[in-house]
Each structure stands twice: as structure tokens, then as C-alpha cells.
């Protein structure tokens, strides 16, 4: 597997810069001593439970990926292996965003000797399904909580109540710049261009897999785990204990959009969007930002732990095969 080192370096530096600016804009007015005091009041049982459930998210995604790769062939894949491969890919994305899919396809080609291009095609198909699922979720949320969405628009598009005009302009400018540069990098990547036609086997898997109940159920359960990972954190501190299922769905939608922004682990963007959407549920911005920080950090810590374990396992598995 050959990657354009220049593209990787540019992508990493751009993401780190953009993430750093976002982090500053989002947290510049926050009293971190107050954050520390809030930490002492947390009920960590719910945080640990959320972290535990996040592991099942990787298992479900590994199982669903198996279903897509098995289309059109007799070979069966181990969910345990693919789960560990996926965990490593997300672990890797903490350092270099947007290359995690390439990493997991490379690793599965080493552990199970599947064609790299076919596995990458299945991942492209999987991402397509994820996008469609997210769009459906967004539409569902807009129907369910239209007034909350309007409040969000008024607060951050019209009134600029939390960020001043200068900060908004900087935020939007960096977002547009990062998207443009990311697209240029992808378009100029000869590696991806040359491999595009080889994705067909993987892409075709979507056509056949849609009728598989196992695929549909695993997709549903995947989003349920995403929901629970955020919803359970509500019970960890007093300000969010009374927030209901609708607020949990709002966090799921805002957080999912925040993770799409091309920065390492959605840092800054995730926190801003989650804290902002919770204003519609009578939670002040600082409390919402604290909630987003606890949720995001707990998942990162969990990923660091299981990612290290998965890396050790896959390393020895590949070594034993060679």
C-alpha cells in the first residue's frame, strides 16, 4: 500500500491547525477551574457504562462489514478480527484523520488475504449507507424537534449570541478552506484515481446487502449504541439528569455532524455543535460544553485503551501469518 506522504503531511497539518483554531474559539471564554469542580460531582458509573457500550459499536460495525465483504464469495470473516481492525483504524484516525478507512482495508488484506480494492469498495459502500442513515436521522430530528432547530439557527446564524462576528467569520473561513484543500488532495491522489474502477465489487455489495435483514438490523443497532453512548452521560451530573430522549437524539445528530468536520476526532466542532443544540433544552452553553467534553473525552480514552490492545493483537496475528 503506497500513500502520498506529502498529502498525508498536508492533511495532518491542516487538520491540526483547523482543530486548534476551533478548540480556541469554542473554549476561549470557559473557566477551566469550574470544569474541574464539576468533575468532582460526576457519577462515573454512567460514564463507564457509556464507554463499555462504545465497544459494542465497534463489534456491530465489524459484523456489518463482514456481511458486506462476504457478498459474492464463499469466504467467511471473523467478527473478532474485523472488530479489532476497525478499532485500530479509529485509533489511527486520532493522529491522521480521514485515512482510517485505508488503514483498515490494508490491515484486513494482511489478516485475511482479501483484495485491498474489494475491501475498500465495501468501505465506500458502508460510508454511503452511513450518510443515508444520518440524513434520515436528521430529517427525523427536524420533524420531531423543529422548534429546537429554529432556536439553534436564531442563536448562531442570526443573533450570534455566543460567538462574535469575527469568530464566526474565522470559523467559516477555515471550514471552507479545509474542505477545498481536502478535495484537491483527494482529486490529485493518483493512487485513489487508479484504484477507483477496482471498487466495483465492493460497491455492488450494497445492491445485494440491502435485502439482508442482518444488515438492516445491525445498522439499526449501530445507531442505537451511538444514541446510548450520549444519552447515558446525561445521568452523570445533575444539570443534564432531567434531559429526555429527544435531547439524546439531538446530541446524536449534532455529534454525528461534528465528527464529519475534517479535524482530528472532531475536536472543537463536536463540542460546539453539541453544546449549541442543548441550548434548545434549557441548558446553558457552558454546561452543554462540559457535557460534550465529558462525552467526547471518555470515548477518546476508551479508544486509546482498546486501540492499544487491538494493535498488539493484530500485530502478532499478521506476524504469525507471515
N, C-alpha and C positions, 0 to 999 in steps of 0.2 A: 504494500500500500504506500503510494507516494503522495505526499501533500506539499502544496506550495508553501514553503517556510515563510516567505515574505507575506503571503496572505494571512497565515496563522498569526504572525507577529503583529501585523497591522490590525487584524480583528481583535486581538487581545488588548493591545494598547488603546484602541478606540473604545472598547467596552469598559476597560478600567477607568478611562478618563470620563466617559459619559456617566458611569456608575458613581464615580467620585463627586461629580458636579451634582447629580441627583441627590446623593446622600447629604451633601452640604445644604442644598436648598430645602430638603424635607426636614432636616434635623437642626437647622441653624438657630431656631428660636426655642429649642427644647432645653429644659433644665434637667440635666442628666442625674443630678443628685436626687431629684424627685423620682426619676426612673428607678434608681437604686432602692429608695424607700418603698416603692411599690413592689419590688421583687421580694421583699421580706414578707409581704402579705399574700403571696401566691400560694394556691393549693396545688402542689406539684403532682398530685395523683392524676389530675386531668391532663396535665402536660405529658406525663409519661405514657398515659393511655393513648393520647394522640400520636405520640412517637411510635408506639407499638403498632397502631393501626396503619401508619405510613408504610411499614414493612410489607403489609398485605397488598398495598397499592402496587409495589414492585412485583410481587408474586402474581397478581392478576394480570399485570401488563406483560409479564413473562409468558404466562399461559396463553394470552391472546396472541402474542407474537408467534408462538408455536403454531397456533391454528393457521396463521397466515403463511408461514413458511412451509407448512406441510401440504398446502394446496398443490395438486398436480404431481405429487411424488409419494412414494411409499415410506420414506424415511421419517422416523419419529424423533422428536427432540425432547430432552429432559427439561422440565419446567424449572428444576433446581438450578441447572446450568444457565439457562437463559435469564433467570431472575438475577443471578449473580453478575452476569454480563451487563444487564440493564443498570444495576446498581453502580457498577464501575463507570458506566457511561455518564451517569448523572454526577458521579464523584468527579470525573474528569471535566465536566462542564462547569464546575466551580472555578476552574482555572482558565479554561479556554471555552467560552460559550459557543454554541451552535456547531460544535464538532463532535458532540456526544453520539449522534447517530452514526457517524462514520466510524467512531471508535468501537461501538458495539457490534457493527457489522464486521469489522476487522477481527474482533475477538471471537465471534461465533464462527467465522470462517476457519479459525485456528482450532477451536474446541470441537467442532462438529463437521468440519470439512465441507461446508456448504459454499456454493459460489458466492463470492462477495457481492457481485452486482445483483443477484437474485435477492439476497438478504436486504440489500439497500433498497431495492424496489419494494419489498414488503414493508420496510420502514416508511418509505414515502407514502404508501397506501395507508399505513397506520396514522400518519400525521394528517392525511386527508380526512380520515374518519374523526380524528380528534377535533379538527377545525369545524367540521359539520356538527359534531356534538356540542361544541362550545357555542356555535351560532344558535342552535336550538335552545340551549340553556339561557343565552342572553335574551332571546325572544320571550321565553317563558318568564324570565325575571321582569322584563318590561311590562308584560301583561299583568303579572302578579303585583308588582310594586312600582307602578308608573309614577305615582306622586313622589316617591323617594328618588327616582331617577331625575325628575324635573327639579327637585330641590338640589341635587348634585350639580346639574347644569347651571342653575341660577347662582350657586355659590362659587363655582370655579371657572365658568365660562363668561358669565355676565358680571357678577359682582366683585370677583377677585378678593374674597373676604380673607383668605388665609395667606396667599402669596401675592406679593406686589407685582405690578405690571412688568417691571424689569425681570423679575424671576420667571414669570410666565413666558416672556419672550425668549429668555435663555433656555428654558426647558424645551420649548417647542423647536427652537433652532437646533439644539443638539439632537433631538429626536429625528428631525428631518434629515440632518446631516448623516447621522448613523445609518439610517435606512438607505440613503443614496449610496454611501460608500460600501455598505454591506452588499447591496445589489451589484455594484460594479465588481466587487471581488468575486462574487459567485459567477457572474457572466464571463469574467476573464479566466476562470479556472478551467484550463484545458482538460484537467483530469475528469471533472464532472461532465463537461461537454462530450468528451469521448465515450463516457460510460452511459450516457442518457438512454441510448437505444437498447442497452442491455437490461434496463429496468423493467421491460415489458412483462416478464414472467411474474415479477413481484407485484406490479400494478394490476395485472389481470386477476390476482388473488382476491381483490376487493369485489369483483363481479360475482365470484363464486361463494365468497365467505358471508355475504350479506344474508343469505338464506339459512345460515347455520345458527341455530338457537344458542349454542355455546358462545359464539362470538358476540351476539347481541346481549346476552346476559352478562358476559364478562365486561363488556363496555359499560353497561348499566352499573354493575358492582364497582367498577373503577371510579365512576363519578360519585357513587355513594361514599366510598372511602375518602375521596377528596373532600366531600362535604363534612364528614365526621371529623376529619383532621382539624378543621377550623372550628366547627360547632362545639366540640368538647372543650376547647380552650376558653369558651365563654364562661364555663363554670369554675375557672381557676382564680378569678378575682371578682370582687363584689360589684364593680361598675358594669360588668357585662353579664352577670348571672341571669338577669331577667330578659335578656335578648332571646328572641324566639327563632323558630325555624326559618322564617322569612329573612331575618338578618343573617342567618347562616348561609342561605343561598346567595345573598348579596355579597358576602365575603368570598364565597366560591367564585362568583362571576368576576368581581374586581381583582381578586388574587390571580385568577387564570389569565386575565388580560395583562396584568402587571408582569407575569412571568414571560410573556411573549416579547416584551421590550428587550432589545439586544444588549443587555448588560449581564454581568456575572450574577447568576442566581436571582435576577430580578431586583437586585439591591436598589433601594430608593423608590423605584417605580411601584413595586409591590406594596411597600409601606404607605406611600402617598395615596394610592387608589383605595386600599382597604380602609385607611383612616378616614378618607374623604367620604366613602359610601356610608360609613357608620354614622356620619353626621345626621343622616336621614332617620336614624333610630335614636335620636336624642342623646347621643354620646359625644362629648366634647372631643375636639381634634386631638389633643394631647393624650387622652385616654385611648382613643382609637389607634393612635400611633404606637402607644405602649402595647396594646393588644397585638397589632400587626408585627411588632418587633419580637414579642414572645413567641408567636406562632411561627414566624419565619426562622428565627434563631434556633428554636427547638428542632425544626426539621433539618436544618443545616447540620446541627450537632449529631443528630441521628444518622444522617447520610455520611458524615465523616467516620463514625464508628463502624457502621455496616459496610461502608465503602472500603475501608481498610481491610476488613475481614474477607470481603469478596475478592479483593485484589490478590490477597495471599492465596486463596483457594484457586482462582483461575490461573495464577502464575504457575502453581505446581501441576495443575491439570494439563496445561499446554506443554509444560516441560516434560511431563511423563509421556505425552503422546509423541514428542519429538525424540 
